[in-house]
Structures are given as C-alpha cells and as structure tokens.
C-alpha cells in the first residue's frame, strides 16, 4: 500500500482533520508497536511498508520487545501524541486496522501472536487471521 493511501485510510478511520494529523498519529502508534514486538519482527513489518512508515518502526536490534498490556500501550501512545488514553485507543485502532490491510496475512499473524489477546481487536481481528 502506498504511503498516501495508508494515510488516507488512517485519516478516514480516525476522523482526523488532515493528512498531517494522520501521519503524526500513525508514526506515534507504529513507534510504540515497534517497542512492543521483537526488533526482528519490527524489521519484518517495516519491509512491507512505505518508506516514511518504515522509519517509525526502526528500533535498536539490541532492544527486546517490551511486555505490557493494552492499557499501557494506550498510555504510551497518549504520551507521544499528547492525547487522553481513550483517544489513544481510537488512534491505535485507526492505525492498526489500516496496518492489517497493508501487510500480508502471515505478517499480521506474526505480529498478533506476539501480543496478548486484547490487542487483536485493534487490528480489526478477533484473533489470528485465516
């Protein structure tokens, strides 16, 4: 999926005012996701995305994926965007459901399998993809 198409979908799903706001939210969500999954998985995910999105997923390969629940995920997004946790939940859903459309089903399964069950719904999935 092209970068502009990705942002257009995020903008529509998140009801953001403009493309710049969608880009800022997408970057924040992907940065938090990159620290939640393993560095090698972040690299695999980045390989399926357009260049500006890849940059948000760059993490030090020495860093381990941190383990925390979905509420902490929202808090970390909120810290990056300056929003409330509830808004961060909306932001996460807008970006991650678009991400689910942009990557292969196999890659999506690999990401979701690294996360507790509460995350799957953010990708628009009840569980692992078929």
Secondary structure, DSSP 8 states (H G I E B T S, - for coil): --HHHHHHHHHHHHT-SSHHHHHHHHHHHHHHHHHHS-HHHHHHHHTTS-HHHHHHT---TTS------HHHHHHHHHHHHT--HHHHHHHHHHHHHHHHHHS-HHHHHHHHHTS-GGGGGGGT-SSS--
